[in-house]
């Protein structure tokens, strides 16, 4: 059975099914819409060069360090890793 992520209805039993039973995860229409809204918001921040913690600045003691647009993808990748 697939687990459909909507952005508001994930249960702990569904998480267990994914982690232990290999259930397939898919994005629901609602989740895709929320992702697109958030993505547009972040793109606007980057375009306008507004400093926003963790989007185009460093973290912690590096919060005042501006991250250039060429390095933003790597910043987010490192955050996930």
mmCIF file of the N, C-alpha and C atoms, coordinates in Angstrom:
data_MODEL
# 
_entry.id   MODEL 
# 
loop_
_atom_site.group_PDB 
_atom_site.id 
_atom_site.type_symbol 
_atom_site.label_atom_id 
_atom_site.label_alt_id 
_atom_site.label_comp_id 
_atom_site.label_asym_id 
_atom_site.label_entity_id 
_atom_site.label_seq_id 
_atom_site.pdbx_PDB_ins_code 
_atom_site.Cartn_x 
_atom_site.Cartn_y 
_atom_site.Cartn_z 
_atom_site.occupancy 
_atom_site.B_iso_or_equiv 
_atom_site.pdbx_formal_charge 
_atom_site.auth_seq_id 
_atom_site.auth_comp_id 
_atom_site.auth_asym_id 
_atom_site.auth_atom_id 
_atom_site.pdbx_PDB_model_num 
ATOM 1   N N  . UNK A 1 1  ? 0.833  -1.182 0.000  1.00 0.00 ? 1  UNK A N  1 
ATOM 2   C CA . UNK A 1 1  ? 0.000  0.000  0.000  1.00 0.00 ? 1  UNK A CA 1 
ATOM 3   C C  . UNK A 1 1  ? 0.880  1.249  0.000  1.00 0.00 ? 1  UNK A C  1 
ATOM 4   N N  . UNK A 1 2  ? 0.582  2.194  -0.872 1.00 0.00 ? 2  UNK A N  1 
ATOM 5   C CA . UNK A 1 2  ? 1.324  3.450  -0.953 1.00 0.00 ? 2  UNK A CA 1 
ATOM 6   C C  . UNK A 1 2  ? 0.914  4.393  0.167  1.00 0.00 ? 2  UNK A C  1 
ATOM 7   N N  . UNK A 1 3  ? 1.861  5.234  0.551  1.00 0.00 ? 3  UNK A N  1 
ATOM 8   C CA . UNK A 1 3  ? 1.598  6.285  1.522  1.00 0.00 ? 3  UNK A CA 1 
ATOM 9   C C  . UNK A 1 3  ? 1.582  7.599  0.749  1.00 0.00 ? 3  UNK A C  1 
ATOM 10  N N  . UNK A 1 4  ? 0.477  8.306  0.817  1.00 0.00 ? 4  UNK A N  1 
ATOM 11  C CA . UNK A 1 4  ? 0.340  9.575  0.101  1.00 0.00 ? 4  UNK A CA 1 
ATOM 12  C C  . UNK A 1 4  ? 0.559  10.718 1.089  1.00 0.00 ? 4  UNK A C  1 
ATOM 13  N N  . UNK A 1 5  ? 1.607  11.498 0.835  1.00 0.00 ? 5  UNK A N  1 
ATOM 14  C CA . UNK A 1 5  ? 1.900  12.651 1.683  1.00 0.00 ? 5  UNK A CA 1 
ATOM 15  C C  . UNK A 1 5  ? 1.064  13.842 1.217  1.00 0.00 ? 5  UNK A C  1 
ATOM 16  N N  . UNK A 1 6  ? 0.288  14.380 2.146  1.00 0.00 ? 6  UNK A N  1 
ATOM 17  C CA . UNK A 1 6  ? -0.556 15.531 1.823  1.00 0.00 ? 6  UNK A CA 1 
ATOM 18  C C  . UNK A 1 6  ? -0.026 16.810 2.460  1.00 0.00 ? 6  UNK A C  1 
ATOM 19  N N  . UNK A 1 7  ? 0.854  16.667 3.428  1.00 0.00 ? 7  UNK A N  1 
ATOM 20  C CA . UNK A 1 7  ? 1.358  17.817 4.165  1.00 0.00 ? 7  UNK A CA 1 
ATOM 21  C C  . UNK A 1 7  ? 0.640  18.013 5.484  1.00 0.00 ? 7  UNK A C  1 
ATOM 22  N N  . UNK A 1 8  ? -0.342 17.138 5.771  1.00 0.00 ? 8  UNK A N  1 
ATOM 23  C CA . UNK A 1 8  ? -1.076 17.334 7.023  1.00 0.00 ? 8  UNK A CA 1 
ATOM 24  C C  . UNK A 1 8  ? -1.603 16.051 7.655  1.00 0.00 ? 8  UNK A C  1 
ATOM 25  N N  . UNK A 1 9  ? -1.397 14.914 7.025  1.00 0.00 ? 9  UNK A N  1 
ATOM 26  C CA . UNK A 1 9  ? -2.082 13.725 7.546  1.00 0.00 ? 9  UNK A CA 1 
ATOM 27  C C  . UNK A 1 9  ? -1.193 12.509 7.798  1.00 0.00 ? 9  UNK A C  1 
ATOM 28  N N  . UNK A 1 10 ? 0.113  12.683 7.878  1.00 0.00 ? 10 UNK A N  1 
ATOM 29  C CA . UNK A 1 10 ? 1.012  11.554 8.085  1.00 0.00 ? 10 UNK A CA 1 
ATOM 30  C C  . UNK A 1 10 ? 0.882  11.022 9.514  1.00 0.00 ? 10 UNK A C  1 
ATOM 31  N N  . UNK A 1 11 ? 0.698  9.717  9.630  1.00 0.00 ? 11 UNK A N  1 
ATOM 32  C CA . UNK A 1 11 ? 0.582  9.097  10.946 1.00 0.00 ? 11 UNK A CA 1 
ATOM 33  C C  . UNK A 1 11 ? 1.855  8.330  11.281 1.00 0.00 ? 11 UNK A C  1 
ATOM 34  N N  . UNK A 1 12 ? 2.046  8.049  12.562 1.00 0.00 ? 12 UNK A N  1 
ATOM 35  C CA . UNK A 1 12 ? 3.221  7.289  12.981 1.00 0.00 ? 12 UNK A CA 1 
ATOM 36  C C  . UNK A 1 12 ? 3.177  5.870  12.408 1.00 0.00 ? 12 UNK A C  1 
ATOM 37  N N  . UNK A 1 13 ? 2.009  5.282  12.271 1.00 0.00 ? 13 UNK A N  1 
ATOM 38  C CA . UNK A 1 13 ? 1.927  3.932  11.691 1.00 0.00 ? 13 UNK A CA 1 
ATOM 39  C C  . UNK A 1 13 ? 2.335  3.943  10.215 1.00 0.00 ? 13 UNK A C  1 
ATOM 40  N N  . UNK A 1 14 ? 2.074  5.036  9.509  1.00 0.00 ? 14 UNK A N  1 
ATOM 41  C CA . UNK A 1 14 ? 2.521  5.141  8.111  1.00 0.00 ? 14 UNK A CA 1 
ATOM 42  C C  . UNK A 1 14 ? 4.036  5.265  8.040  1.00 0.00 ? 14 UNK A C  1 
ATOM 43  N N  . UNK A 1 15 ? 4.625  5.998  8.958  1.00 0.00 ? 15 UNK A N  1 
ATOM 44  C CA . UNK A 1 15 ? 6.086  6.113  9.011  1.00 0.00 ? 15 UNK A CA 1 
ATOM 45  C C  . UNK A 1 15 ? 6.700  4.737  9.245  1.00 0.00 ? 15 UNK A C  1 
ATOM 46  N N  . UNK A 1 16 ? 6.120  3.968  10.138 1.00 0.00 ? 16 UNK A N  1 
ATOM 47  C CA . UNK A 1 16 ? 6.598  2.615  10.418 1.00 0.00 ? 16 UNK A CA 1 
ATOM 48  C C  . UNK A 1 16 ? 6.472  1.744  9.172  1.00 0.00 ? 16 UNK A C  1 
ATOM 49  N N  . UNK A 1 17 ? 5.378  1.855  8.451  1.00 0.00 ? 17 UNK A N  1 
ATOM 50  C CA . UNK A 1 17 ? 5.201  1.048  7.226  1.00 0.00 ? 17 UNK A CA 1 
ATOM 51  C C  . UNK A 1 17 ? 6.266  1.382  6.189  1.00 0.00 ? 17 UNK A C  1 
ATOM 52  N N  . UNK A 1 18 ? 6.630  2.643  6.092  1.00 0.00 ? 18 UNK A N  1 
ATOM 53  C CA . UNK A 1 18 ? 7.681  3.031  5.149  1.00 0.00 ? 18 UNK A CA 1 
ATOM 54  C C  . UNK A 1 18 ? 9.027  2.495  5.622  1.00 0.00 ? 18 UNK A C  1 
ATOM 55  N N  . UNK A 1 19 ? 9.351  2.713  6.900  1.00 0.00 ? 19 UNK A N  1 
ATOM 56  C CA . UNK A 1 19 ? 10.664 2.347  7.437  1.00 0.00 ? 19 UNK A CA 1 
ATOM 57  C C  . UNK A 1 19 ? 10.871 0.845  7.531  1.00 0.00 ? 19 UNK A C  1 
ATOM 58  N N  . UNK A 1 20 ? 9.850  0.118  7.906  1.00 0.00 ? 20 UNK A N  1 
ATOM 59  C CA . UNK A 1 20 ? 10.025 -1.308 8.182  1.00 0.00 ? 20 UNK A CA 1 
ATOM 60  C C  . UNK A 1 20 ? 9.462  -2.236 7.122  1.00 0.00 ? 20 UNK A C  1 
ATOM 61  N N  . UNK A 1 21 ? 8.500  -1.748 6.364  1.00 0.00 ? 21 UNK A N  1 
ATOM 62  C CA . UNK A 1 21 ? 7.852  -2.630 5.400  1.00 0.00 ? 21 UNK A CA 1 
ATOM 63  C C  . UNK A 1 21 ? 8.036  -2.179 3.954  1.00 0.00 ? 21 UNK A C  1 
ATOM 64  N N  . UNK A 1 22 ? 8.774  -1.098 3.766  1.00 0.00 ? 22 UNK A N  1 
ATOM 65  C CA . UNK A 1 22 ? 9.092  -0.645 2.414  1.00 0.00 ? 22 UNK A CA 1 
ATOM 66  C C  . UNK A 1 22 ? 7.922  -0.058 1.654  1.00 0.00 ? 22 UNK A C  1 
ATOM 67  N N  . UNK A 1 23 ? 6.943  0.496  2.357  1.00 0.00 ? 23 UNK A N  1 
ATOM 68  C CA . UNK A 1 23 ? 5.812  1.125  1.670  1.00 0.00 ? 23 UNK A CA 1 
ATOM 69  C C  . UNK A 1 23 ? 6.324  2.238  0.762  1.00 0.00 ? 23 UNK A C  1 
ATOM 70  N N  . UNK A 1 24 ? 5.685  2.403  -0.359 1.00 0.00 ? 24 UNK A N  1 
ATOM 71  C CA . UNK A 1 24 ? 6.068  3.422  -1.331 1.00 0.00 ? 24 UNK A CA 1 
ATOM 72  C C  . UNK A 1 24 ? 5.417  4.751  -0.939 1.00 0.00 ? 24 UNK A C  1 
ATOM 73  N N  . UNK A 1 25 ? 6.204  5.820  -1.009 1.00 0.00 ? 25 UNK A N  1 
ATOM 74  C CA . UNK A 1 25 ? 5.716  7.151  -0.665 1.00 0.00 ? 25 UNK A CA 1 
ATOM 75  C C  . UNK A 1 25 ? 5.477  7.941  -1.942 1.00 0.00 ? 25 UNK A C  1 
ATOM 76  N N  . UNK A 1 26 ? 4.332  8.609  -1.996 1.00 0.00 ? 26 UNK A N  1 
ATOM 77  C CA . UNK A 1 26 ? 4.039  9.483  -3.127 1.00 0.00 ? 26 UNK A CA 1 
ATOM 78  C C  . UNK A 1 26 ? 3.560  10.826 -2.593 1.00 0.00 ? 26 UNK A C  1 
ATOM 79  N N  . UNK A 1 27 ? 3.745  11.848 -3.397 1.00 0.00 ? 27 UNK A N  1 
ATOM 80  C CA . UNK A 1 27 ? 3.292  13.185 -3.008 1.00 0.00 ? 27 UNK A CA 1 
ATOM 81  C C  . UNK A 1 27 ? 1.881  13.414 -3.526 1.00 0.00 ? 27 UNK A C  1 
ATOM 82  N N  . UNK A 1 28 ? 1.011  13.843 -2.636 1.00 0.00 ? 28 UNK A N  1 
ATOM 83  C CA . UNK A 1 28 ? -0.344 14.199 -3.032 1.00 0.00 ? 28 UNK A CA 1 
ATOM 84  C C  . UNK A 1 28 ? -0.381 15.589 -3.637 1.00 0.00 ? 28 UNK A C  1 
ATOM 85  N N  . UNK A 1 29 ? -1.476 15.891 -4.282 1.00 0.00 ? 29 UNK A N  1 
ATOM 86  C CA . UNK A 1 29 ? -1.649 17.190 -4.937 1.00 0.00 ? 29 UNK A CA 1 
ATOM 87  C C  . UNK A 1 29 ? -1.448 18.338 -3.946 1.00 0.00 ? 29 UNK A C  1 
ATOM 88  N N  . UNK A 1 30 ? -1.992 18.188 -2.735 1.00 0.00 ? 30 UNK A N  1 
ATOM 89  C CA . UNK A 1 30 ? -1.872 19.239 -1.727 1.00 0.00 ? 30 UNK A CA 1 
ATOM 90  C C  . UNK A 1 30 ? -0.416 19.501 -1.365 1.00 0.00 ? 30 UNK A C  1 
ATOM 91  N N  . UNK A 1 31 ? 0.350  18.437 -1.205 1.00 0.00 ? 31 UNK A N  1 
ATOM 92  C CA . UNK A 1 31 ? 1.765  18.577 -0.853 1.00 0.00 ? 31 UNK A CA 1 
ATOM 93  C C  . UNK A 1 31 ? 2.542  19.247 -1.972 1.00 0.00 ? 31 UNK A C  1 
ATOM 94  N N  . UNK A 1 32 ? 2.261  18.867 -3.208 1.00 0.00 ? 32 UNK A N  1 
ATOM 95  C CA . UNK A 1 32 ? 2.945  19.479 -4.357 1.00 0.00 ? 32 UNK A CA 1 
ATOM 96  C C  . UNK A 1 32 ? 2.643  20.976 -4.405 1.00 0.00 ? 32 UNK A C  1 
ATOM 97  N N  . UNK A 1 33 ? 1.401  21.339 -4.149 1.00 0.00 ? 33 UNK A N  1 
ATOM 98  C CA . UNK A 1 33 ? 1.032  22.757 -4.140 1.00 0.00 ? 33 UNK A CA 1 
ATOM 99  C C  . UNK A 1 33 ? 1.784  23.510 -3.048 1.00 0.00 ? 33 UNK A C  1 
ATOM 100 N N  . UNK A 1 34 ? 1.889  22.909 -1.862 1.00 0.00 ? 34 UNK A N  1 
ATOM 101 C CA . UNK A 1 34 ? 2.611  23.550 -0.761 1.00 0.00 ? 34 UNK A CA 1 
ATOM 102 C C  . UNK A 1 34 ? 4.095  23.690 -1.085 1.00 0.00 ? 34 UNK A C  1 
ATOM 103 N N  . UNK A 1 35 ? 4.668  22.676 -1.712 1.00 0.00 ? 35 UNK A N  1 
ATOM 104 C CA . UNK A 1 35 ? 6.078  22.725 -2.112 1.00 0.00 ? 35 UNK A CA 1 
ATOM 105 C C  . UNK A 1 35 ? 6.299  23.844 -3.117 1.00 0.00 ? 35 UNK A C  1 
ATOM 106 N N  . UNK A 1 36 ? 5.401  23.973 -4.076 1.00 0.00 ? 36 UNK A N  1 
ATOM 107 C CA . UNK A 1 36 ? 5.531  25.014 -5.094 1.00 0.00 ? 36 UNK A CA 1 
ATOM 108 C C  . UNK A 1 36 ? 5.435  26.413 -4.490 1.00 0.00 ? 36 UNK A C  1 
ATOM 109 N N  . UNK A 1 37 ? 4.530  26.604 -3.526 1.00 0.00 ? 37 UNK A N  1 
ATOM 110 C CA . UNK A 1 37 ? 4.414  27.903 -2.846 1.00 0.00 ? 37 UNK A CA 1 
ATOM 111 C C  . UNK A 1 37 ? 5.712  28.223 -2.101 1.00 0.00 ? 37 UNK A C  1 
ATOM 112 N N  . UNK A 1 38 ? 6.222  27.251 -1.355 1.00 0.00 ? 38 UNK A N  1 
ATOM 113 C CA . UNK A 1 38 ? 7.460  27.460 -0.601 1.00 0.00 ? 38 UNK A CA 1 
ATOM 114 C C  . UNK A 1 38 ? 8.636  27.725 -1.533 1.00 0.00 ? 38 UNK A C  1 
ATOM 115 N N  . UNK A 1 39 ? 8.694  26.999 -2.623 1.00 0.00 ? 39 UNK A N  1 
ATOM 116 C CA . UNK A 1 39 ? 9.775  27.178 -3.589 1.00 0.00 ? 39 UNK A CA 1 
ATOM 117 C C  . UNK A 1 39 ? 9.743  28.580 -4.195 1.00 0.00 ? 39 UNK A C  1 
ATOM 118 N N  . UNK A 1 40 ? 8.566  29.067 -4.524 1.00 0.00 ? 40 UNK A N  1 
ATOM 119 C CA . UNK A 1 40 ? 8.438  30.425 -5.061 1.00 0.00 ? 40 UNK A CA 1 
ATOM 120 C C  . UNK A 1 40 ? 8.893  31.463 -4.043 1.00 0.00 ? 40 UNK A C  1 
ATOM 121 N N  . UNK A 1 41 ? 8.542  31.235 -2.785 1.00 0.00 ? 41 UNK A N  1 
ATOM 122 C CA . UNK A 1 41 ? 8.936  32.139 -1.711 1.00 0.00 ? 41 UNK A CA 1 
ATOM 123 C C  . UNK A 1 41 ? 10.463 32.196 -1.588 1.00 0.00 ? 41 UNK A C  1 
ATOM 124 N N  . UNK A 1 42 ? 11.102 31.041 -1.612 1.00 0.00 ? 42 UNK A N  1 
ATOM 125 C CA . UNK A 1 42 ? 12.560 30.980 -1.492 1.00 0.00 ? 42 UNK A CA 1 
ATOM 126 C C  . UNK A 1 42 ? 13.222 31.613 -2.710 1.00 0.00 ? 42 UNK A C  1 
ATOM 127 N N  . UNK A 1 43 ? 12.691 31.334 -3.905 1.00 0.00 ? 43 UNK A N  1 
ATOM 128 C CA . UNK A 1 43 ? 13.253 31.944 -5.113 1.00 0.00 ? 43 UNK A CA 1 
ATOM 129 C C  . UNK A 1 43 ? 13.210 33.473 -5.032 1.00 0.00 ? 43 UNK A C  1 
ATOM 130 N N  . UNK A 1 44 ? 12.124 34.023 -4.502 1.00 0.00 ? 44 UNK A N  1 
ATOM 131 C CA . UNK A 1 44 ? 11.977 35.473 -4.361 1.00 0.00 ? 44 UNK A CA 1 
ATOM 132 C C  . UNK A 1 44 ? 13.016 36.017 -3.381 1.00 0.00 ? 44 UNK A C  1 
ATOM 133 N N  . UNK A 1 45 ? 13.233 35.322 -2.282 1.00 0.00 ? 45 UNK A N  1 
ATOM 134 C CA . UNK A 1 45 ? 14.252 35.734 -1.308 1.00 0.00 ? 45 UNK A CA 1 
ATOM 135 C C  . UNK A 1 45 ? 15.622 35.781 -1.972 1.00 0.00 ? 45 UNK A C  1 
ATOM 136 N N  . UNK A 1 46 ? 15.951 34.747 -2.710 1.00 0.00 ? 46 UNK A N  1 
ATOM 137 C CA . UNK A 1 46 ? 17.260 34.672 -3.375 1.00 0.00 ? 46 UNK A CA 1 
ATOM 138 C C  . UNK A 1 46 ? 17.379 35.771 -4.427 1.00 0.00 ? 46 UNK A C  1 
ATOM 139 N N  . UNK A 1 47 ? 16.334 35.949 -5.204 1.00 0.00 ? 47 UNK A N  1 
ATOM 140 C CA . UNK A 1 47 ? 16.344 36.974 -6.257 1.00 0.00 ? 47 UNK A CA 1 
ATOM 141 C C  . UNK A 1 47 ? 16.518 38.374 -5.678 1.00 0.00 ? 47 UNK A C  1 
ATOM 142 N N  . UNK A 1 48 ? 15.831 38.657 -4.575 1.00 0.00 ? 48 UNK A N  1 
ATOM 143 C CA . UNK A 1 48 ? 15.894 39.980 -3.955 1.00 0.00 ? 48 UNK A CA 1 
ATOM 144 C C  . UNK A 1 48 ? 17.099 40.161 -3.047 1.00 0.00 ? 48 UNK A C  1 
ATOM 145 N N  . UNK A 1 49 ? 17.855 39.077 -2.846 1.00 0.00 ? 49 UNK A N  1 
ATOM 146 C CA . UNK A 1 49 ? 19.061 39.092 -2.012 1.00 0.00 ? 49 UNK A CA 1 
ATOM 147 C C  . UNK A 1 49 ? 18.773 39.545 -0.583 1.00 0.00 ? 49 UNK A C  1 
ATOM 148 N N  . UNK A 1 50 ? 17.607 39.161 -0.084 1.00 0.00 ? 50 UNK A N  1 
ATOM 149 C CA . UNK A 1 50 ? 17.235 39.439 1.299  1.00 0.00 ? 50 UNK A CA 1 
ATOM 150 C C  . UNK A 1 50 ? 17.905 38.377 2.172  1.00 0.00 ? 50 UNK A C  1 
ATOM 151 N N  . UNK A 1 51 ? 18.703 38.775 3.185  1.00 0.00 ? 51 UNK A N  1 
ATOM 152 C CA . UNK A 1 51 ? 19.337 37.758 4.026  1.00 0.00 ? 51 UNK A CA 1 
ATOM 153 C C  . UNK A 1 51 ? 18.299 37.050 4.907  1.00 0.00 ? 51 UNK A C  1 
ATOM 154 N N  . UNK A 1 52 ? 18.213 35.745 4.747  1.00 0.00 ? 52 UNK A N  1 
ATOM 155 C CA . UNK A 1 52 ? 17.299 34.922 5.546  1.00 0.00 ? 52 UNK A CA 1 
ATOM 156 C C  . UNK A 1 52 ? 18.091 33.731 6.069  1.00 0.00 ? 52 UNK A C  1 
ATOM 157 N N  . UNK A 1 53 ? 18.070 33.588 7.392  1.00 0.00 ? 53 UNK A N  1 
ATOM 158 C CA . UNK A 1 53 ? 18.841 32.549 8.071  1.00 0.00 ? 53 UNK A CA 1 
ATOM 159 C C  . UNK A 1 53 ? 18.639 31.183 7.417  1.00 0.00 ? 53 UNK A C  1 
ATOM 160 N N  . UNK A 1 54 ? 19.745 30.552 7.017  1.00 0.00 ? 54 UNK A N  1 
ATOM 161 C CA . UNK A 1 54 ? 19.712 29.195 6.498  1.00 0.00 ? 54 UNK A CA 1 
ATOM 162 C C  . UNK A 1 54 ? 19.305 29.074 5.044  1.00 0.00 ? 54 UNK A C  1 
ATOM 163 N N  . UNK A 1 55 ? 18.802 30.140 4.462  1.00 0.00 ? 55 UNK A N  1 
ATOM 164 C CA . UNK A 1 55 ? 18.479 30.100 3.036  1.00 0.00 ? 55 UNK A CA 1 
ATOM 165 C C  . UNK A 1 55 ? 19.654 30.665 2.250  1.00 0.00 ? 55 UNK A C  1 
ATOM 166 N N  . UNK A 1 56 ? 20.102 31.846 2.640  1.00 0.00 ? 56 UNK A N  1 
ATOM 167 C CA . UNK A 1 56 ? 21.265 32.429 1.977  1.00 0.00 ? 56 UNK A CA 1 
ATOM 168 C C  . UNK A 1 56 ? 22.280 32.999 2.968  1.00 0.00 ? 56 UNK A C  1 
ATOM 169 N N  . UNK A 1 57 ? 22.215 32.456 4.206  1.00 0.00 ? 57 UNK A N  1 
ATOM 170 C CA . UNK A 1 57 ? 23.238 32.759 5.211  1.00 0.00 ? 57 UNK A CA 1 
ATOM 171 C C  . UNK A 1 57 ? 23.752 31.437 5.775  1.00 0.00 ? 57 UNK A C  1 
ATOM 172 N N  . UNK A 1 58 ? 24.833 31.542 6.520  1.00 0.00 ? 58 UNK A N  1 
ATOM 173 C CA . UNK A 1 58 ? 25.318 30.370 7.224  1.00 0.00 ? 58 UNK A CA 1 
ATOM 174 C C  . UNK A 1 58 ? 24.425 30.072 8.426  1.00 0.00 ? 58 UNK A C  1 
ATOM 175 N N  . UNK A 1 59 ? 24.828 29.096 9.218  1.00 0.00 ? 59 UNK A N  1 
ATOM 176 C CA . UNK A 1 59 ? 24.067 28.673 10.392 1.00 0.00 ? 59 UNK A CA 1 
ATOM 177 C C  . UNK A 1 59 ? 24.874 28.947 11.652 1.00 0.00 ? 59 UNK A C  1 
ATOM 178 N N  . UNK A 1 60 ? 24.169 29.079 12.779 1.00 0.00 ? 60 UNK A N  1 
ATOM 179 C CA . UNK A 1 60 ? 24.828 29.269 14.062 1.00 0.00 ? 60 UNK A CA 1 
ATOM 180 C C  . UNK A 1 60 ? 25.687 30.508 14.069 1.00 0.00 ? 60 UNK A C  1 
ATOM 181 N N  . UNK A 1 61 ? 26.948 30.358 14.450 1.00 0.00 ? 61 UNK A N  1 
ATOM 182 C CA . UNK A 1 61 ? 27.837 31.512 14.543 1.00 0.00 ? 61 UNK A CA 1 
ATOM 183 C C  . UNK A 1 61 ? 28.132 32.123 13.173 1.00 0.00 ? 61 UNK A C  1 
ATOM 184 N N  . UNK A 1 62 ? 27.786 31.420 12.097 1.00 0.00 ? 62 UNK A N  1 
ATOM 185 C CA . UNK A 1 62 ? 27.985 31.947 10.747 1.00 0.00 ? 62 UNK A CA 1 
ATOM 186 C C  . UNK A 1 62 ? 26.711 32.574 10.184 1.00 0.00 ? 62 UNK A C  1 
ATOM 187 N N  . UNK A 1 63 ? 25.778 32.909 11.071 1.00 0.00 ? 63 UNK A N  1 
ATOM 188 C CA . UNK A 1 63 ? 24.486 33.434 10.615 1.00 0.00 ? 63 UNK A CA 1 
ATOM 189 C C  . UNK A 1 63 ? 24.599 34.758 9.875  1.00 0.00 ? 63 UNK A C  1 
ATOM 190 N N  . UNK A 1 64 ? 25.685 35.481 10.092 1.00 0.00 ? 64 UNK A N  1 
ATOM 191 C CA . UNK A 1 64 ? 25.875 36.744 9.381  1.00 0.00 ? 64 UNK A CA 1 
ATOM 192 C C  . UNK A 1 64 ? 26.701 36.592 8.112  1.00 0.00 ? 64 UNK A C  1 
ATOM 193 N N  . UNK A 1 65 ? 27.102 35.367 7.807  1.00 0.00 ? 65 UNK A N  1 
ATOM 194 C CA . UNK A 1 65 ? 27.890 35.112 6.593  1.00 0.00 ? 65 UNK A CA 1 
ATOM 195 C C  . UNK A 1 65 ? 26.950 34.926 5.415  1.00 0.00 ? 65 UNK A C  1 
ATOM 196 N N  . UNK A 1 66 ? 27.082 35.798 4.420  1.00 0.00 ? 66 UNK A N  1 
ATOM 197 C CA . UNK A 1 66 ? 26.266 35.692 3.211  1.00 0.00 ? 66 UNK A CA 1 
ATOM 198 C C  . UNK A 1 66 ? 26.794 34.552 2.339  1.00 0.00 ? 66 UNK A C  1 
ATOM 199 N N  . UNK A 1 67 ? 25.888 33.741 1.823  1.00 0.00 ? 67 UNK A N  1 
ATOM 200 C CA . UNK A 1 67 ? 26.247 32.661 0.910  1.00 0.00 ? 67 UNK A CA 1 
ATOM 201 C C  . UNK A 1 67 ? 25.877 33.112 -0.500 1.00 0.00 ? 67 UNK A C  1 
ATOM 202 N N  . UNK A 1 68 ? 26.836 33.115 -1.398 1.00 0.00 ? 68 UNK A N  1 
ATOM 203 C CA . UNK A 1 68 ? 26.594 33.544 -2.777 1.00 0.00 ? 68 UNK A CA 1 
ATOM 204 C C  . UNK A 1 68 ? 25.635 32.612 -3.503 1.00 0.00 ? 68 UNK A C  1 
ATOM 205 N N  . UNK A 1 69 ? 24.924 33.158 -4.481 1.00 0.00 ? 69 UNK A N  1 
ATOM 206 C CA . UNK A 1 69 ? 23.911 32.377 -5.192 1.00 0.00 ? 69 UNK A CA 1 
ATOM 207 C C  . UNK A 1 69 ? 24.490 31.123 -5.841 1.00 0.00 ? 69 UNK A C  1 
ATOM 208 N N  . UNK A 1 70 ? 25.751 31.155 -6.237 1.00 0.00 ? 70 UNK A N  1 
ATOM 209 C CA . UNK A 1 70 ? 26.371 29.989 -6.859 1.00 0.00 ? 70 UNK A CA 1 
ATOM 210 C C  . UNK A 1 70 ? 26.570 28.843 -5.869 1.00 0.00 ? 70 UNK A C  1 
ATOM 211 N N  . UNK A 1 71 ? 26.518 29.137 -4.559 1.00 0.00 ? 71 UNK A N  1 
ATOM 212 C CA . UNK A 1 71 ? 26.752 28.115 -3.535 1.00 0.00 ? 71 UNK A CA 1 
ATOM 213 C C  . UNK A 1 71 ? 25.491 27.709 -2.766 1.00 0.00 ? 71 UNK A C  1 
ATOM 214 N N  . UNK A 1 72 ? 24.343 28.276 -3.106 1.00 0.00 ? 72 UNK A N  1 
ATOM 215 C CA . UNK A 1 72 ? 23.125 27.998 -2.340 1.00 0.00 ? 72 UNK A CA 1 
ATOM 216 C C  . UNK A 1 72 ? 22.679 26.543 -2.459 1.00 0.00 ? 72 UNK A C  1 
ATOM 217 N N  . UNK A 1 73 ? 22.811 25.962 -3.626 1.00 0.00 ? 73 UNK A N  1 
ATOM 218 C CA . UNK A 1 73 ? 22.455 24.557 -3.791 1.00 0.00 ? 73 UNK A CA 1 
ATOM 219 C C  . UNK A 1 73 ? 23.296 23.657 -2.899 1.00 0.00 ? 73 UNK A C  1 
ATOM 220 N N  . UNK A 1 74 ? 24.584 23.929 -2.841 1.00 0.00 ? 74 UNK A N  1 
ATOM 221 C CA . UNK A 1 74 ? 25.491 23.151 -1.993 1.00 0.00 ? 74 UNK A CA 1 
ATOM 222 C C  . UNK A 1 74 ? 25.155 23.349 -0.518 1.00 0.00 ? 74 UNK A C  1 
ATOM 223 N N  . UNK A 1 75 ? 24.788 24.568 -0.124 1.00 0.00 ? 75 UNK A N  1 
ATOM 224 C CA . UNK A 1 75 ? 24.395 24.835 1.256  1.00 0.00 ? 75 UNK A CA 1 
ATOM 225 C C  . UNK A 1 75 ? 23.218 23.947 1.652  1.00 0.00 ? 75 UNK A C  1 
ATOM 226 N N  . UNK A 1 76 ? 22.203 23.906 0.815  1.00 0.00 ? 76 UNK A N  1 
ATOM 227 C CA . UNK A 1 76 ? 21.017 23.101 1.129  1.00 0.00 ? 76 UNK A CA 1 
ATOM 228 C C  . UNK A 1 76 ? 21.333 21.604 1.101  1.00 0.00 ? 76 UNK A C  1 
ATOM 229 N N  . UNK A 1 77 ? 22.168 21.200 0.156  1.00 0.00 ? 77 UNK A N  1 
ATOM 230 C CA . UNK A 1 77 ? 22.585 19.785 0.102  1.00 0.00 ? 77 UNK A CA 1 
ATOM 231 C C  . UNK A 1 77 ? 23.313 19.391 1.380  1.00 0.00 ? 77 UNK A C  1 
ATOM 232 N N  . UNK A 1 78 ? 24.238 20.237 1.826  1.00 0.00 ? 78 UNK A N  1 
ATOM 233 C CA . UNK A 1 78 ? 24.978 19.953 3.063  1.00 0.00 ? 78 UNK A CA 1 
ATOM 234 C C  . UNK A 1 78 ? 24.058 19.917 4.267  1.00 0.00 ? 78 UNK A C  1 
ATOM 235 N N  . UNK A 1 79 ? 23.038 20.758 4.278  1.00 0.00 ? 79 UNK A N  1 
ATOM 236 C CA . UNK A 1 79 ? 22.079 20.764 5.383  1.00 0.00 ? 79 UNK A CA 1 
ATOM 237 C C  . UNK A 1 79 ? 21.358 19.418 5.468  1.00 0.00 ? 79 UNK A C  1 
ATOM 238 N N  . UNK A 1 80 ? 20.950 18.890 4.330  1.00 0.00 ? 80 UNK A N  1 
ATOM 239 C CA . UNK A 1 80 ? 20.261 17.598 4.306  1.00 0.00 ? 80 UNK A CA 1 
ATOM 240 C C  . UNK A 1 80 ? 21.198 16.467 4.735  1.00 0.00 ? 80 UNK A C  1 
ATOM 241 N N  . UNK A 1 81 ? 22.425 16.507 4.252  1.00 0.00 ? 81 UNK A N  1 
ATOM 242 C CA . UNK A 1 81 ? 23.384 15.459 4.590  1.00 0.00 ? 81 UNK A CA 1 
ATOM 243 C C  . UNK A 1 81 ? 23.766 15.527 6.049  1.00 0.00 ? 81 UNK A C  1 
# 
